Amino acid sequence: MSDQPQDIQQLSFEAALKRLEEIVRKLESGEASLDESIELYGEGDRLKQQCEARLHAAQARIDKIQLGPTGAPGGTVPFDGD
């Protein structure tokens, strides 16, 4: 487990999620001191925000196919999450 936080913006989604899981395990285990727990919580919050931003960006890039009157694909429209 890495004790040194990396630049969160540079982490892939998968790396950020893995680090967030490590932080949660460490906090839940109770092995961190109070000061370390506060630092870990802050890092975890930043990682959570980064992961959410990447998920929203990915969702915005997804298009769904819009069918024309004949049933043939007629183009795409932005993904609406439904």
C-alpha distances in whole Angstrom, upper triangle without the diagonal:
4,6,9,11,13,16,16,19,18,15,17,17,15,12,13,13,10,8,11,10,7,9,12,10,9,13,15,14,15,13,13,16,19,18,14,15,18,15,13,16,17,14,14,18,18,16,18,21,20,19,23,24,23,24,28,28,28,30,33,33,34,37,40,43,46,49,52,56,56,53,52,48,50,47,43,42,39,37,38,35,38
4,6,7,9,13,13,17,16,13,16,17,15,12,12,13,11,8,11,12,9,10,13,13,11,14,17,16,17,15,14,16,18,17,13,15,16,14,12,15,16,12,13,17,16,14,17,20,18,18,22,23,22,24,27,27,27,30,32,32,33,37,40,43,46,49,52,56,56,53,52,48,49,46,43,42,39,37,38,35,38
4,6,9,13,14,17,17,15,18,19,18,14,14,15,13,10,12,13,10,9,13,13,11,13,16,15,15,13,11,13,15,14,10,12,14,11,9,13,14,11,13,16,16,14,17,20,19,20,23,24,24,25,28,29,29,31,33,34,35,39,42,45,48,51,54,58,59,55,54,51,52,48,45,44,40,38,39,37,40
4,6,10,11,15,14,13,16,18,17,14,13,15,14,10,13,15,12,11,15,16,14,16,19,19,19,16,14,16,17,15,12,14,15,11,10,14,13,10,13,16,14,14,17,19,17,19,22,22,22,25,27,27,28,30,32,32,34,38,41,44,47,50,53,57,58,55,53,50,50,47,44,42,39,37,38,36,40
4,7,8,11,11,10,14,15,15,11,10,13,12,9,11,13,11,11,14,16,14,15,19,19,19,18,15,17,18,15,12,14,14,10,9,12,11,8,10,13,11,10,14,15,14,15,18,19,19,21,23,23,24,27,28,29,31,35,37,41,44,47,50,53,55,51,50,47,47,44,40,39,35,34,35,33,36
4,6,9,8,8,11,13,14,10,9,13,12,10,12,15,14,13,17,18,17,18,22,22,23,21,19,21,21,19,16,17,17,13,13,15,13,10,12,14,11,10,14,15,13,14,18,17,17,20,22,21,22,25,27,27,29,33,36,39,42,45,48,52,52,49,48,44,45,41,38,37,33,32,33,32,35
4,6,6,7,11,13,14,11,10,14,14,12,13,17,16,15,19,21,20,21,24,25,25,24,22,23,23,20,18,19,18,15,14,16,13,10,13,14,10,10,14,13,11,13,16,15,15,18,20,19,21,24,24,25,27,31,34,37,40,43,46,50,51,48,46,43,43,39,36,35,31,30,31,30,34
4,5,5,9,10,12,9,7,11,12,10,11,14,14,14,16,19,19,19,22,24,24,23,21,23,23,20,18,18,17,14,13,14,12,9,10,11,7,7,10,10,7,10,13,12,12,15,17,16,17,20,21,22,24,28,31,34,37,40,43,47,48,45,43,40,40,37,33,32,28,27,28,27,30
4,6,8,10,12,11,9,12,14,13,14,17,18,17,20,22,22,23,25,27,28,27,25,26,26,24,22,22,21,18,17,17,15,12,13,13,9,9,12,10,7,10,12,10,10,14,15,14,15,18,19,19,22,25,29,32,34,38,41,44,45,43,41,37,37,34,31,29,26,25,26,25,29
4,7,9,11,10,9,13,14,13,15,17,18,18,21,23,23,24,26,28,29,28,26,27,28,25,23,23,23,19,18,19,17,14,15,16,12,11,14,14,10,12,15,13,12,15,17,15,16,20,20,20,23,26,29,32,35,39,41,45,46,43,41,38,38,34,31,30,27,26,28,27,31
4,6,8,6,6,9,10,10,11,14,15,15,18,19,20,21,23,25,26,25,24,26,26,24,22,22,21,18,17,18,16,13,13,15,12,9,12,12,9,10,13,13,11,14,16,15,15,19,20,20,22,25,28,31,34,38,41,44,45,42,40,37,37,34,31,30,27,26,27,26,29
4,5,5,6,9,10,11,12,14,15,17,18,20,21,23,24,26,28,27,26,28,29,27,24,24,24,21,19,20,19,15,15,16,14,11,13,13,10,9,12,12,9,11,14,13,13,16,18,17,19,22,25,28,31,35,38,41,42,39,37,34,34,31,28,27,24,23,25,23,27
4,6,5,6,9,10,10,12,14,15,16,18,20,21,22,24,26,26,25,28,28,27,24,23,23,21,18,18,18,15,13,14,13,9,10,11,8,6,9,10,7,8,12,11,11,13,16,16,17,21,23,26,29,33,36,39,40,37,35,32,33,30,26,25,22,20,22,20,23
4,5,5,6,9,10,11,12,14,15,17,18,20,21,23,25,25,24,27,28,27,24,23,23,21,18,19,19,16,14,16,15,11,12,14,11,9,12,13,10,11,15,15,13,16,19,18,19,23,25,28,31,34,38,41,41,38,37,33,35,32,28,28,25,23,24,22,25
4,5,5,6,9,10,11,12,14,15,17,18,20,21,23,23,22,24,25,24,21,20,21,19,16,17,17,13,13,15,13,10,12,14,11,10,13,14,12,14,17,17,16,19,21,21,22,26,28,31,35,38,41,44,45,42,40,37,38,35,32,31,28,26,27,25,28
4,5,5,6,9,10,11,12,14,15,16,18,20,22,21,20,23,23,22,19,18,18,16,13,14,14,10,9,11,10,6,8,10,8,7,11,12,10,12,15,15,15,18,20,20,22,25,28,31,34,37,41,44,45,42,40,37,38,35,31,30,27,25,26,24,27
4,5,5,6,9,10,11,12,14,15,16,18,20,21,20,23,23,23,19,18,19,17,14,14,15,12,9,11,11,7,8,11,9,7,10,12,11,11,15,16,15,17,20,20,21,25,27,30,33,36,40,43,44,40,39,36,37,34,31,30,26,24,25,22,25
4,5,5,6,9,10,11,12,14,15,17,19,19,18,21,22,22,19,18,19,17,14,15,16,13,11,14,13,10,11,14,13,11,14,16,14,15,19,19,18,21,23,24,24,28,30,33,36,39,43,46,46,43,42,39,40,37,34,33,30,27,28,26,28
4,5,5,6,9,10,11,12,14,15,17,17,15,18,19,19,15,14,16,14,10,12,13,9,8,11,11,8,10,13,12,11,14,16,15,16,19,20,20,22,25,25,26,30,32,36,39,42,45,48,49,46,45,41,42,39,36,35,31,29,30,27,30
4,5,5,6,9,10,11,12,14,16,16,15,18,18,18,15,13,14,13,9,10,11,8,6,9,9,6,7,11,11,9,12,15,14,15,18,19,19,21,23,25,25,29,31,35,37,41,44,47,48,45,44,41,42,39,35,34,30,28,28,25,28
4,5,5,6,9,10,10,12,15,15,15,18,19,19,16,14,16,15,11,12,14,12,9,12,13,10,10,14,14,12,14,17,17,17,20,21,21,22,25,26,27,30,32,35,38,41,45,48,48,45,44,41,42,40,36,35,31,29,29,26,29
4,5,5,6,9,10,11,13,12,12,16,17,17,14,12,15,14,10,11,14,11,9,13,14,11,13,16,16,15,17,20,19,20,23,24,24,26,28,29,30,33,35,39,42,45,48,51,52,48,48,45,46,43,39,38,35,32,33,30,32
4,5,5,6,8,10,11,11,10,13,14,14,11,9,11,10,6,8,10,8,7,10,12,10,11,14,15,14,17,19,19,20,23,24,24,26,28,30,30,34,36,40,42,45,49,52,53,50,49,46,47,44,40,38,35,33,33,30,33
4,5,5,6,8,10,11,11,14,14,15,13,10,12,12,9,9,12,11,8,11,13,11,11,15,16,15,17,20,20,20,22,24,25,26,28,30,30,34,35,39,42,45,48,51,52,48,48,45,46,43,40,38,34,32,31,29,31
4,6,5,6,9,10,10,14,15,16,13,11,14,14,11,12,15,14,11,14,17,15,15,18,19,18,20,23,23,23,25,27,27,28,31,32,32,36,38,41,44,47,50,53,54,50,50,47,48,46,42,41,37,34,34,31,33
4,5,5,7,6,7,10,12,13,10,9,12,12,9,10,14,13,11,14,16,15,16,19,20,19,22,24,24,25,27,29,29,31,33,34,35,39,40,44,47,50,53,56,57,53,53,50,51,48,45,43,40,37,37,34,36
4,5,5,7,6,9,10,12,9,6,10,11,8,8,12,12,10,13,16,15,15,18,20,19,21,24,24,25,27,29,29,30,33,34,35,39,40,44,46,49,53,56,57,53,53,50,51,48,45,43,39,37,36,33,35
4,5,8,9,12,13,15,13,10,13,14,11,11,15,15,13,15,18,17,17,20,22,21,22,25,26,25,28,30,30,31,34,35,35,39,40,44,46,49,53,55,56,53,53,50,51,48,45,43,40,37,36,33,35
4,5,8,11,13,15,13,11,14,16,13,14,17,17,15,18,21,19,20,23,24,23,25,28,28,28,31,33,33,34,37,38,38,42,43,47,49,52,56,58,59,56,55,53,54,51,48,46,43,40,39,36,38
4,6,8,9,12,11,9,12,14,12,13,16,17,16,18,21,20,20,24,25,25,26,29,30,30,32,34,35,36,38,40,40,44,45,49,51,54,58,61,62,58,58,55,56,53,50,48,44,42,41,38,40
4,7,10,12,10,9,13,14,12,14,17,17,16,19,21,21,22,25,26,25,27,30,30,31,33,35,35,37,39,41,41,45,47,50,53,56,59,62,63,60,59,56,57,54,51,49,46,43,43,40,42
4,7,8,6,6,9,10,9,11,14,14,14,17,19,18,20,22,23,24,26,28,29,30,32,33,34,36,38,39,40,44,46,49,52,55,59,61,63,59,59,56,56,53,50,48,44,42,42,39,42
4,6,5,6,9,10,10,12,14,15,16,18,20,20,22,24,25,26,28,30,31,32,34,36,36,38,40,41,43,46,48,52,54,58,61,64,65,62,61,58,59,56,52,50,47,44,44,41,44
4,5,5,6,9,10,10,12,14,15,16,19,20,21,23,24,25,27,29,30,31,33,35,36,37,39,41,42,46,48,51,54,57,60,63,64,61,61,58,58,55,51,49,45,43,43,40,43
4,5,5,6,9,10,11,13,14,16,17,19,20,22,23,24,26,28,29,30,32,33,35,36,38,40,41,45,47,51,53,57,60,63,64,61,60,57,57,54,51,48,45,43,42,40,43
4,5,5,6,8,10,10,12,14,15,16,18,20,21,22,24,26,27,28,30,31,33,34,36,37,39,43,45,49,51,54,58,61,62,59,58,55,55,52,48,46,43,41,40,38,41
4,5,5,6,9,10,10,12,14,15,16,18,20,20,22,24,25,26,28,30,31,32,34,36,37,41,43,47,49,52,55,58,60,57,56,53,53,50,47,45,41,39,38,36,38
4,5,5,6,9,10,11,13,14,15,17,19,20,21,23,25,26,27,29,30,32,33,35,37,40,42,46,48,52,55,58,59,56,56,52,53,49,46,44,40,38,37,35,38
4,5,5,6,9,10,11,12,14,16,17,18,20,21,23,24,26,27,29,30,32,34,35,39,41,45,47,51,54,57,58,55,55,51,51,48,44,42,39,37,37,35,38
4,5,5,6,9,10,10,12,14,15,16,18,20,21,22,24,26,27,28,30,32,33,37,39,43,45,48,52,55,56,53,52,49,49,46,42,41,37,35,35,32,35
4,5,5,6,9,10,10,12,14,15,16,18,20,21,22,24,26,27,29,30,32,35,37,41,43,47,50,53,54,51,51,47,48,45,41,39,35,33,32,30,33
4,5,5,6,9,10,11,13,14,15,17,19,20,21,23,25,26,27,29,31,34,37,40,43,46,49,52,54,51,50,47,47,44,40,38,34,32,32,30,33
4,5,5,6,9,10,11,12,14,15,17,18,20,21,23,24,26,27,29,33,35,39,41,45,48,51,52,49,48,45,45,42,38,36,33,31,31,29,32
4,5,5,6,9,10,10,12,14,15,16,18,20,21,22,24,26,27,31,33,37,39,42,46,49,50,47,46,43,43,40,37,35,31,29,29,26,29
4,5,5,6,9,10,11,12,14,15,17,18,20,21,23,25,26,30,32,36,38,41,44,47,49,46,45,42,42,39,35,33,29,27,27,25,28
4,5,5,6,9,10,11,12,14,15,17,18,20,21,23,25,28,31,35,37,40,43,46,48,45,44,41,41,37,34,32,28,26,26,25,28
4,5,5,6,9,10,11,12,14,15,16,18,20,21,23,27,29,33,35,39,42,45,46,43,42,39,39,36,32,31,27,25,25,23,27
4,5,5,6,9,10,11,12,14,15,16,18,20,21,25,27,31,33,37,40,43,44,41,40,37,38,34,31,29,25,23,23,21,24
4,5,5,6,9,10,11,12,14,15,16,19,20,24,26,30,32,35,38,41,43,40,40,36,36,33,29,27,23,21,21,20,23
4,5,5,6,9,10,11,12,14,15,17,19,22,25,29,31,35,38,41,42,39,38,35,35,31,28,26,22,21,21,20,24
4,5,5,6,9,10,11,12,14,16,17,21,23,27,29,33,36,39,40,37,36,33,33,30,26,25,21,19,20,18,21
4,5,5,6,9,10,10,12,14,16,19,21,25,27,31,34,37,38,35,35,31,32,28,25,23,19,17,17,15,18
4,5,5,6,9,10,11,13,15,18,21,24,26,30,33,36,38,35,34,30,30,27,23,21,17,16,16,16,19
4,5,5,6,9,10,11,13,16,19,23,25,29,32,35,36,33,32,29,29,25,22,20,17,15,17,15,19
4,5,5,6,9,10,11,14,17,20,23,26,30,33,34,31,30,27,27,24,20,19,15,13,14,12,16
4,5,5,6,9,10,13,16,19,21,25,28,31,33,30,29,26,26,22,19,16,13,11,11,11,14
4,5,5,6,9,12,15,19,21,25,27,31,32,30,28,25,24,21,17,16,12,11,13,13,16
4,5,5,7,10,13,17,19,23,26,29,30,27,26,23,23,20,16,15,12,10,12,12,15
4,5,5,9,11,15,17,20,23,27,28,25,24,21,21,18,14,13,9,7,9,8,12
4,6,8,11,14,16,20,22,26,27,25,24,20,20,16,13,11,7,7,8,9,13
4,6,10,13,15,19,22,25,26,24,22,18,18,15,11,10,8,8,11,12,15
4,7,10,13,16,19,23,24,21,20,16,16,13,10,9,7,5,9,9,12
4,7,9,13,15,19,20,17,16,13,13,10,6,6,5,5,9,10,12
4,6,10,13,16,17,14,13,10,11,9,6,6,6,6,8,10,10
4,6,10,13,14,11,10,6,7,6,5,7,9,9,12,13,13
4,7,10,11,9,9,6,6,5,5,6,10,10,12,14,14
4,7,8,5,5,4,5,7,8,10,14,14,16,17,16
4,5,5,6,6,5,8,10,12,16,17,18,21,19
4,6,7,9,8,12,14,15,19,20,21,23,21
4,5,9,9,13,15,17,21,22,23,25,23
4,7,8,11,13,15,19,19,20,22,20
4,6,9,12,15,18,19,21,22,21
4,6,8,11,15,15,18,19,19
4,7,10,14,15,17,20,19
4,7,10,12,15,18,18
4,7,9,12,14,15
4,6,9,12,13
4,6,9,11
4,6,8
4,6
4
